[in-house]
Amino acid sequence: MADSKMISVNIYGQDYMLKSEADQTYITSIAKFVEEKMKEIEQTGLDSNSQQLKIAILAAMNIADELLQAKDSKDKIVNSIES
């Protein structure tokens, strides 16, 4: 198992220290993806200063939706191959 290291990222103006075995580039790309999703939600008209939590939750919901749709698509493909 690889050694964990502390990695600093900034998401939506907030700094986070993360402990991870993944490399800095990968963790930074995840942080950038999350920030992009949050900015998409902000574009709907939510105030980024007073509604950061709501923006973060809605971004998490969108990311979870994409993940579950991708898993469903993968399962359908695997099932069709196995049939």
Buried (B, 14 or more C-beta within 10 A) or exposed (E): EEEEEEBEBEBBEEEEEBEBEBEEEEBBEBBEEBBEBBEEBBEEEBEEEEBBEEBBEBBBEBBEEEEEEEEEEEEEEEEEEEE
